[in-house]
């Protein structure tokens, strides 16, 4: 499976965050992926495999931020 996400993309996860939002920004990529909640700013680090399982879709590509 080819990855469809890049650094600084805004993604939607399968489960909603307790703060009420469901959009996250990818701020670090490697073996682990760090994402930042767009609602409250909380940072979460998770293994790439777990991230790919929990990610639903890409909402905004990083190139669209301009």
PyMOL Python script that loads the backbone (N, CA, C, O; Angstrom):
from pymol import cmd

cmd.read_pdbstr("""\
ATOM      1  N   UNK A   1       0.842  -1.198   0.000  1.00  0.00           N
ATOM      2  CA  UNK A   1       0.000   0.000   0.000  1.00  0.00           C
ATOM      3  C   UNK A   1       0.878   1.250   0.000  1.00  0.00           C
ATOM      4  O   UNK A   1       1.799   1.378   0.807  1.00  0.00           O
ATOM      5  N   UNK A   2       0.584   2.148  -0.899  1.00  0.00           N
ATOM      6  CA  UNK A   2       1.352   3.387  -0.995  1.00  0.00           C
ATOM      7  C   UNK A   2       0.809   4.403   0.004  1.00  0.00           C
ATOM      8  O   UNK A   2      -0.404   4.552   0.153  1.00  0.00           O
ATOM      9  N   UNK A   3       1.719   5.102   0.689  1.00  0.00           N
ATOM     10  CA  UNK A   3       1.265   6.091   1.671  1.00  0.00           C
ATOM     11  C   UNK A   3       0.646   7.290   0.963  1.00  0.00           C
ATOM     12  O   UNK A   3       1.143   7.734  -0.072  1.00  0.00           O
ATOM     13  N   UNK A   4      -0.417   7.798   1.514  1.00  0.00           N
ATOM     14  CA  UNK A   4      -1.122   8.915   0.896  1.00  0.00           C
ATOM     15  C   UNK A   4      -1.046  10.168   1.771  1.00  0.00           C
ATOM     16  O   UNK A   4      -1.814  11.110   1.575  1.00  0.00           O
ATOM     17  N   UNK A   5      -0.137  10.181   2.721  1.00  0.00           N
ATOM     18  CA  UNK A   5      -0.014  11.314   3.628  1.00  0.00           C
ATOM     19  C   UNK A   5       1.441  11.765   3.674  1.00  0.00           C
ATOM     20  O   UNK A   5       2.361  10.988   3.420  1.00  0.00           O
ATOM     21  N   UNK A   6       1.624  13.046   4.006  1.00  0.00           N
ATOM     22  CA  UNK A   6       2.965  13.632   4.086  1.00  0.00           C
ATOM     23  C   UNK A   6       3.051  14.503   5.333  1.00  0.00           C
ATOM     24  O   UNK A   6       2.055  14.721   6.023  1.00  0.00           O
ATOM     25  N   UNK A   7       4.234  14.989   5.606  1.00  0.00           N
ATOM     26  CA  UNK A   7       4.465  15.881   6.731  1.00  0.00           C
ATOM     27  C   UNK A   7       3.594  17.133   6.593  1.00  0.00           C
ATOM     28  O   UNK A   7       3.494  17.701   5.505  1.00  0.00           O
ATOM     29  N   UNK A   8       2.971  17.561   7.679  1.00  0.00           N
ATOM     30  CA  UNK A   8       2.114  18.749   7.784  1.00  0.00           C
ATOM     31  C   UNK A   8       0.744  18.602   7.118  1.00  0.00           C
ATOM     32  O   UNK A   8       0.016  19.588   6.994  1.00  0.00           O
ATOM     33  N   UNK A   9       0.378  17.386   6.684  1.00  0.00           N
ATOM     34  CA  UNK A   9      -0.985  17.151   6.210  1.00  0.00           C
ATOM     35  C   UNK A   9      -1.927  17.156   7.411  1.00  0.00           C
ATOM     36  O   UNK A   9      -1.518  16.827   8.524  1.00  0.00           O
ATOM     37  N   UNK A  10      -3.171  17.524   7.187  1.00  0.00           N
ATOM     38  CA  UNK A  10      -4.214  17.438   8.216  1.00  0.00           C
ATOM     39  C   UNK A  10      -5.007  16.170   7.913  1.00  0.00           C
ATOM     40  O   UNK A  10      -5.557  16.012   6.823  1.00  0.00           O
ATOM     41  N   UNK A  11      -5.057  15.270   8.895  1.00  0.00           N
ATOM     42  CA  UNK A  11      -5.724  13.984   8.690  1.00  0.00           C
ATOM     43  C   UNK A  11      -6.886  13.817   9.663  1.00  0.00           C
ATOM     44  O   UNK A  11      -6.934  14.456  10.714  1.00  0.00           O
ATOM     45  N   UNK A  12      -7.813  12.954   9.294  1.00  0.00           N
ATOM     46  CA  UNK A  12      -8.936  12.598  10.156  1.00  0.00           C
ATOM     47  C   UNK A  12      -8.686  11.195  10.683  1.00  0.00           C
ATOM     48  O   UNK A  12      -8.354  10.286   9.921  1.00  0.00           O
ATOM     49  N   UNK A  13      -8.845  11.025  11.985  1.00  0.00           N
ATOM     50  CA  UNK A  13      -8.667   9.711  12.595  1.00  0.00           C
ATOM     51  C   UNK A  13     -10.022   9.047  12.783  1.00  0.00           C
ATOM     52  O   UNK A  13     -11.054   9.717  12.736  1.00  0.00           O
ATOM     53  N   UNK A  14     -10.030   7.735  12.995  1.00  0.00           N
ATOM     54  CA  UNK A  14     -11.281   6.993  13.136  1.00  0.00           C
ATOM     55  C   UNK A  14     -12.038   7.380  14.404  1.00  0.00           C
ATOM     56  O   UNK A  14     -13.266   7.465  14.396  1.00  0.00           O
ATOM     57  N   UNK A  15     -11.305   7.614  15.494  1.00  0.00           N
ATOM     58  CA  UNK A  15     -11.949   7.982  16.756  1.00  0.00           C
ATOM     59  C   UNK A  15     -11.760   9.465  17.029  1.00  0.00           C
ATOM     60  O   UNK A  15     -10.698  10.030  16.766  1.00  0.00           O
ATOM     61  N   UNK A  16     -12.807  10.086  17.561  1.00  0.00           N
ATOM     62  CA  UNK A  16     -12.764  11.510  17.898  1.00  0.00           C
ATOM     63  C   UNK A  16     -11.945  11.716  19.171  1.00  0.00           C
ATOM     64  O   UNK A  16     -11.971  10.882  20.076  1.00  0.00           O
ATOM     65  N   UNK A  17     -11.219  12.832  19.235  1.00  0.00           N
ATOM     66  CA  UNK A  17     -10.447  13.186  20.415  1.00  0.00           C
ATOM     67  C   UNK A  17     -11.408  13.686  21.502  1.00  0.00           C
ATOM     68  O   UNK A  17     -12.443  14.265  21.170  1.00  0.00           O
ATOM     69  N   UNK A  18     -11.102  13.484  22.777  1.00  0.00           N
ATOM     70  CA  UNK A  18     -11.990  13.951  23.855  1.00  0.00           C
ATOM     71  C   UNK A  18     -12.316  15.454  23.805  1.00  0.00           C
ATOM     72  O   UNK A  18     -13.351  15.865  24.329  1.00  0.00           O
ATOM     73  N   UNK A  19     -11.470  16.269  23.194  1.00  0.00           N
ATOM     74  CA  UNK A  19     -11.748  17.708  23.122  1.00  0.00           C
ATOM     75  C   UNK A  19     -12.843  18.022  22.108  1.00  0.00           C
ATOM     76  O   UNK A  19     -13.330  19.152  22.063  1.00  0.00           O
ATOM     77  N   UNK A  20     -13.237  17.048  21.299  1.00  0.00           N
ATOM     78  CA  UNK A  20     -14.348  17.244  20.373  1.00  0.00           C
ATOM     79  C   UNK A  20     -13.967  17.355  18.912  1.00  0.00           C
ATOM     80  O   UNK A  20     -14.853  17.366  18.056  1.00  0.00           O
ATOM     81  N   UNK A  21     -12.695  17.438  18.592  1.00  0.00           N
ATOM     82  CA  UNK A  21     -12.286  17.537  17.189  1.00  0.00           C
ATOM     83  C   UNK A  21     -11.768  16.191  16.695  1.00  0.00           C
ATOM     84  O   UNK A  21     -11.439  15.310  17.489  1.00  0.00           O
ATOM     85  N   UNK A  22     -11.699  16.047  15.393  1.00  0.00           N
ATOM     86  CA  UNK A  22     -11.233  14.801  14.803  1.00  0.00           C
ATOM     87  C   UNK A  22     -10.167  15.070  13.741  1.00  0.00           C
ATOM     88  O   UNK A  22      -9.905  14.209  12.901  1.00  0.00           O
ATOM     89  N   UNK A  23      -9.553  16.244  13.768  1.00  0.00           N
ATOM     90  CA  UNK A  23      -8.521  16.568  12.784  1.00  0.00           C
ATOM     91  C   UNK A  23      -7.171  16.742  13.484  1.00  0.00           C
ATOM     92  O   UNK A  23      -7.079  17.344  14.554  1.00  0.00           O
ATOM     93  N   UNK A  24      -6.142  16.208  12.859  1.00  0.00           N
ATOM     94  CA  UNK A  24      -4.796  16.186  13.423  1.00  0.00           C
ATOM     95  C   UNK A  24      -3.792  16.594  12.346  1.00  0.00           C
ATOM     96  O   UNK A  24      -3.975  16.285  11.168  1.00  0.00           O
ATOM     97  N   UNK A  25      -2.736  17.288  12.754  1.00  0.00           N
ATOM     98  CA  UNK A  25      -1.651  17.643  11.842  1.00  0.00           C
ATOM     99  C   UNK A  25      -0.474  16.711  12.096  1.00  0.00           C
ATOM    100  O   UNK A  25      -0.083  16.487  13.241  1.00  0.00           O
ATOM    101  N   UNK A  26       0.088  16.167  11.012  1.00  0.00           N
ATOM    102  CA  UNK A  26       1.277  15.321  11.128  1.00  0.00           C
ATOM    103  C   UNK A  26       2.474  16.255  11.280  1.00  0.00           C
ATOM    104  O   UNK A  26       2.761  17.043  10.379  1.00  0.00           O
ATOM    105  N   UNK A  27       3.174  16.174  12.409  1.00  0.00           N
ATOM    106  CA  UNK A  27       4.300  17.080  12.625  1.00  0.00           C
ATOM    107  C   UNK A  27       5.644  16.363  12.674  1.00  0.00           C
ATOM    108  O   UNK A  27       6.682  17.025  12.709  1.00  0.00           O
ATOM    109  N   UNK A  28       5.660  15.023  12.679  1.00  0.00           N
ATOM    110  CA  UNK A  28       6.915  14.270  12.645  1.00  0.00           C
ATOM    111  C   UNK A  28       6.635  12.930  12.000  1.00  0.00           C
ATOM    112  O   UNK A  28       5.647  12.267  12.316  1.00  0.00           O
ATOM    113  N   UNK A  29       7.520  12.534  11.087  1.00  0.00           N
ATOM    114  CA  UNK A  29       7.380  11.233  10.450  1.00  0.00           C
ATOM    115  C   UNK A  29       8.695  10.479  10.527  1.00  0.00           C
ATOM    116  O   UNK A  29       9.769  11.064  10.390  1.00  0.00           O
ATOM    117  N   UNK A  30       8.601   9.202  10.743  1.00  0.00           N
ATOM    118  CA  UNK A  30       9.745   8.304  10.824  1.00  0.00           C
ATOM    119  C   UNK A  30       9.180   6.936  11.124  1.00  0.00           C
ATOM    120  O   UNK A  30       8.115   6.586  10.616  1.00  0.00           O
ATOM    121  N   UNK A  31       9.867   6.155  11.937  1.00  0.00           N
ATOM    122  CA  UNK A  31       9.318   4.875  12.374  1.00  0.00           C
ATOM    123  C   UNK A  31       8.085   5.140  13.226  1.00  0.00           C
ATOM    124  O   UNK A  31       7.137   4.354  13.229  1.00  0.00           O
ATOM    125  N   UNK A  32       8.108   6.271  13.957  1.00  0.00           N
ATOM    126  CA  UNK A  32       6.958   6.732  14.726  1.00  0.00           C
ATOM    127  C   UNK A  32       6.420   7.999  14.072  1.00  0.00           C
ATOM    128  O   UNK A  32       7.157   8.720  13.399  1.00  0.00           O
ATOM    129  N   UNK A  33       5.148   8.262  14.270  1.00  0.00           N
ATOM    130  CA  UNK A  33       4.522   9.465  13.723  1.00  0.00           C
ATOM    131  C   UNK A  33       3.951  10.279  14.876  1.00  0.00           C
ATOM    132  O   UNK A  33       3.225   9.754  15.721  1.00  0.00           O
ATOM    133  N   UNK A  34       4.287  11.573  14.901  1.00  0.00           N
ATOM    134  CA  UNK A  34       3.754  12.475  15.939  1.00  0.00           C
ATOM    135  C   UNK A  34       2.675  13.318  15.280  1.00  0.00           C
ATOM    136  O   UNK A  34       2.885  13.913  14.223  1.00  0.00           O
ATOM    137  N   UNK A  35       1.516  13.357  15.926  1.00  0.00           N
ATOM    138  CA  UNK A  35       0.408  14.156  15.422  1.00  0.00           C
ATOM    139  C   UNK A  35      -0.034  15.155  16.489  1.00  0.00           C
ATOM    140  O   UNK A  35       0.092  14.903  17.688  1.00  0.00           O
ATOM    141  N   UNK A  36      -0.556  16.292  16.028  1.00  0.00           N
ATOM    142  CA  UNK A  36      -0.986  17.361  16.922  1.00  0.00           C
ATOM    143  C   UNK A  36      -2.476  17.612  16.711  1.00  0.00           C
ATOM    144  O   UNK A  36      -2.926  17.827  15.585  1.00  0.00           O
ATOM    145  N   UNK A  37      -3.232  17.583  17.799  1.00  0.00           N
ATOM    146  CA  UNK A  37      -4.674  17.834  17.749  1.00  0.00           C
ATOM    147  C   UNK A  37      -4.910  19.277  17.312  1.00  0.00           C
ATOM    148  O   UNK A  37      -4.291  20.200  17.841  1.00  0.00           O
ATOM    149  N   UNK A  38      -5.799  19.466  16.355  1.00  0.00           N
ATOM    150  CA  UNK A  38      -6.103  20.804  15.856  1.00  0.00           C
ATOM    151  C   UNK A  38      -7.053  21.561  16.786  1.00  0.00           C
ATOM    152  O   UNK A  38      -7.241  22.768  16.629  1.00  0.00           O
ATOM    153  N   UNK A  39      -7.649  20.864  17.744  1.00  0.00           N
ATOM    154  CA  UNK A  39      -8.552  21.514  18.690  1.00  0.00           C
ATOM    155  C   UNK A  39      -7.831  22.031  19.920  1.00  0.00           C
ATOM    156  O   UNK A  39      -7.907  23.218  20.239  1.00  0.00           O
ATOM    157  N   UNK A  40      -7.121  21.131  20.619  1.00  0.00           N
ATOM    158  CA  UNK A  40      -6.514  21.512  21.898  1.00  0.00           C
ATOM    159  C   UNK A  40      -4.986  21.561  21.850  1.00  0.00           C
ATOM    160  O   UNK A  40      -4.363  22.038  22.798  1.00  0.00           O
ATOM    161  N   UNK A  41      -4.379  21.085  20.783  1.00  0.00           N
ATOM    162  CA  UNK A  41      -2.929  21.150  20.650  1.00  0.00           C
ATOM    163  C   UNK A  41      -2.162  19.999  21.275  1.00  0.00           C
ATOM    164  O   UNK A  41      -0.932  20.027  21.300  1.00  0.00           O
ATOM    165  N   UNK A  42      -2.859  18.982  21.783  1.00  0.00           N
ATOM    166  CA  UNK A  42      -2.178  17.838  22.401  1.00  0.00           C
ATOM    167  C   UNK A  42      -1.360  17.082  21.358  1.00  0.00           C
ATOM    168  O   UNK A  42      -1.793  16.912  20.219  1.00  0.00           O
ATOM    169  N   UNK A  43      -0.174  16.633  21.762  1.00  0.00           N
ATOM    170  CA  UNK A  43       0.702  15.871  20.883  1.00  0.00           C
ATOM    171  C   UNK A  43       0.634  14.393  21.234  1.00  0.00           C
ATOM    172  O   UNK A  43       0.630  14.023  22.408  1.00  0.00           O
ATOM    173  N   UNK A  44       0.580  13.552  20.209  1.00  0.00           N
ATOM    174  CA  UNK A  44       0.554  12.104  20.405  1.00  0.00           C
ATOM    175  C   UNK A  44       1.587  11.481  19.484  1.00  0.00           C
ATOM    176  O   UNK A  44       1.671  11.828  18.306  1.00  0.00           O
ATOM    177  N   UNK A  45       2.374  10.556  20.028  1.00  0.00           N
ATOM    178  CA  UNK A  45       3.372   9.814  19.261  1.00  0.00           C
ATOM    179  C   UNK A  45       2.917   8.366  19.182  1.00  0.00           C
ATOM    180  O   UNK A  45       2.633   7.740  20.203  1.00  0.00           O
ATOM    181  N   UNK A  46       2.848   7.833  17.960  1.00  0.00           N
ATOM    182  CA  UNK A  46       2.431   6.442  17.804  1.00  0.00           C
ATOM    183  C   UNK A  46       3.227   5.781  16.690  1.00  0.00           C
ATOM    184  O   UNK A  46       3.690   6.458  15.772  1.00  0.00           O
ATOM    185  N   UNK A  47       3.390   4.471  16.763  1.00  0.00           N
ATOM    186  CA  UNK A  47       4.092   3.757  15.692  1.00  0.00           C
ATOM    187  C   UNK A  47       3.376   3.948  14.356  1.00  0.00           C
ATOM    188  O   UNK A  47       2.151   4.061  14.314  1.00  0.00           O
ATOM    189  N   UNK A  48       4.143   3.985  13.269  1.00  0.00           N
ATOM    190  CA  UNK A  48       3.586   4.198  11.934  1.00  0.00           C
ATOM    191  C   UNK A  48       2.500   3.174  11.607  1.00  0.00           C
ATOM    192  O   UNK A  48       1.469   3.525  11.034  1.00  0.00           O
ATOM    193  N   UNK A  49       2.723   1.932  11.962  1.00  0.00           N
ATOM    194  CA  UNK A  49       1.753   0.877  11.671  1.00  0.00           C
ATOM    195  C   UNK A  49       0.402   1.145  12.351  1.00  0.00           C
ATOM    196  O   UNK A  49      -0.655   0.963  11.748  1.00  0.00           O
ATOM    197  N   UNK A  50       0.458   1.579  13.613  1.00  0.00           N
ATOM    198  CA  UNK A  50      -0.769   1.905  14.358  1.00  0.00           C
ATOM    199  C   UNK A  50      -1.451   3.127  13.746  1.00  0.00           C
ATOM    200  O   UNK A  50      -2.676   3.160  13.622  1.00  0.00           O
ATOM    201  N   UNK A  51      -0.652   4.141  13.359  1.00  0.00           N
ATOM    202  CA  UNK A  51      -1.198   5.347  12.745  1.00  0.00           C
ATOM    203  C   UNK A  51      -1.949   5.002  11.460  1.00  0.00           C
ATOM    204  O   UNK A  51      -3.059   5.487  11.238  1.00  0.00           O
ATOM    205  N   UNK A  52      -1.344   4.166  10.616  1.00  0.00           N
ATOM    206  CA  UNK A  52      -1.971   3.800   9.349  1.00  0.00           C
ATOM    207  C   UNK A  52      -3.278   3.047   9.570  1.00  0.00           C
ATOM    208  O   UNK A  52      -4.206   3.158   8.769  1.00  0.00           O
ATOM    209  N   UNK A  53      -3.351   2.290  10.646  1.00  0.00           N
ATOM    210  CA  UNK A  53      -4.566   1.554  10.977  1.00  0.00           C
ATOM    211  C   UNK A  53      -5.672   2.503  11.467  1.00  0.00           C
ATOM    212  O   UNK A  53      -6.848   2.305  11.161  1.00  0.00           O
ATOM    213  N   UNK A  54      -5.283   3.533  12.229  1.00  0.00           N
ATOM    214  CA  UNK A  54      -6.257   4.426  12.854  1.00  0.00           C
ATOM    215  C   UNK A  54      -6.645   5.630  11.993  1.00  0.00           C
ATOM    216  O   UNK A  54      -7.663   6.271  12.259  1.00  0.00           O
ATOM    217  N   UNK A  55      -5.844   5.949  10.959  1.00  0.00           N
ATOM    218  CA  UNK A  55      -6.150   7.095  10.112  1.00  0.00           C
ATOM    219  C   UNK A  55      -7.308   6.765   9.178  1.00  0.00           C
ATOM    220  O   UNK A  55      -7.358   5.687   8.585  1.00  0.00           O
ATOM    221  N   UNK A  56      -8.242   7.713   9.057  1.00  0.00           N
ATOM    222  CA  UNK A  56      -9.396   7.515   8.180  1.00  0.00           C
ATOM    223  C   UNK A  56      -9.126   8.102   6.795  1.00  0.00           C
ATOM    224  O   UNK A  56      -9.252   7.409   5.785  1.00  0.00           O
ATOM    225  N   UNK A  57      -8.751   9.399   6.755  1.00  0.00           N
ATOM    226  CA  UNK A  57      -8.480  10.043   5.468  1.00  0.00           C
ATOM    227  C   UNK A  57      -7.687  11.326   5.667  1.00  0.00           C
ATOM    228  O   UNK A  57      -7.580  11.844   6.779  1.00  0.00           O
ATOM    229  N   UNK A  58      -7.131  11.830   4.565  1.00  0.00           N
ATOM    230  CA  UNK A  58      -6.423  13.109   4.571  1.00  0.00           C
ATOM    231  C   UNK A  58      -7.436  14.201   4.267  1.00  0.00           C
ATOM    232  O   UNK A  58      -8.109  14.160   3.237  1.00  0.00           O
ATOM    233  N   UNK A  59      -7.548  15.181   5.163  1.00  0.00           N
ATOM    234  CA  UNK A  59      -8.494  16.285   4.972  1.00  0.00           C
ATOM    235  C   UNK A  59      -7.897  17.393   4.105  1.00  0.00           C
ATOM    236  O   UNK A  59      -8.547  17.890   3.185  1.00  0.00           O
ATOM    237  N   UNK A  60      -6.650  17.776   4.409  1.00  0.00           N
ATOM    238  CA  UNK A  60      -5.958  18.831   3.659  1.00  0.00           C
ATOM    239  C   UNK A  60      -4.516  18.398   3.452  1.00  0.00           C
ATOM    240  O   UNK A  60      -3.845  17.984   4.397  1.00  0.00           O
ATOM    241  N   UNK A  61      -4.040  18.494   2.218  1.00  0.00           N
ATOM    242  CA  UNK A  61      -2.644  18.209   1.931  1.00  0.00           C
ATOM    243  C   UNK A  61      -1.800  19.415   2.338  1.00  0.00           C
ATOM    244  O   UNK A  61      -2.290  20.544   2.342  1.00  0.00           O
ATOM    245  N   UNK A  62      -0.540  19.180   2.679  1.00  0.00           N
ATOM    246  CA  UNK A  62       0.363  20.261   3.096  1.00  0.00           C
ATOM    247  C   UNK A  62       0.527  21.293   1.993  1.00  0.00           C
ATOM    248  O   UNK A  62       0.671  22.481   2.282  1.00  0.00           O
ATOM    249  N   UNK A  63       0.507  20.870   0.744  1.00  0.00           N
ATOM    250  CA  UNK A  63       0.667  21.784  -0.382  1.00  0.00           C
ATOM    251  C   UNK A  63      -0.510  22.745  -0.494  1.00  0.00           C
ATOM    252  O   UNK A  63      -0.358  23.829  -1.057  1.00  0.00           O
ATOM    253  N   UNK A  64      -1.690  22.375   0.030  1.00  0.00           N
ATOM    254  CA  UNK A  64      -2.874  23.212  -0.034  1.00  0.00           C
ATOM    255  C   UNK A  64      -2.866  24.337   0.993  1.00  0.00           C
ATOM    256  O   UNK A  64      -3.708  25.232   0.925  1.00  0.00           O
ATOM    257  N   UNK A  65      -1.927  24.310   1.947  1.00  0.00           N
ATOM    258  CA  UNK A  65      -1.873  25.306   3.019  1.00  0.00           C
ATOM    259  C   UNK A  65      -1.466  26.694   2.524  1.00  0.00           C
ATOM    260  O   UNK A  65      -1.748  27.686   3.198  1.00  0.00           O
ATOM    261  N   UNK A  66      -0.821  26.788   1.382  1.00  0.00           N
ATOM    262  CA  UNK A  66      -0.307  28.064   0.878  1.00  0.00           C
ATOM    263  C   UNK A  66      -1.374  29.112   0.725  1.00  0.00           C
ATOM    264  O   UNK A  66      -1.083  30.234   0.309  1.00  0.00           O
TER     265      UNK A  66
END
""", "prot")
cmd.dss("prot")
cmd.show_as("cartoon", "prot")
cmd.util.cbc("prot")
cmd.orient("prot")
